[in-house]
C-alpha cells in the first residue's frame, strides 16, 4: 500500500506542475502542454489534484472536456478500485 500512496503523490505533484506550466505558457503565448497529455495524467491517477488545481487557478474551467471529464475519470477510478478491493479481499 505504501508504494501505491507514493505513486499517487508523485503523479499528483506532476499533475499540479503540468497545470501550472500550461497556465503560465497560455498567459505568455508559449508552447502549451497538450490536452491529451493533461488528460493522460488524470487517467493515471492525478485527476483529483489536477481538478482542484484547475479550479484554484481558473485554468481550463470553461472546457467541458476537463470540468466534466476529469470528475468522470475520478469516479470510474474509485469504482474500479472498490471492485478490485472487494473482489480481492471479500471474493464477491
Beta strands, then each sheet from edge to edge (+ up, - down):
end
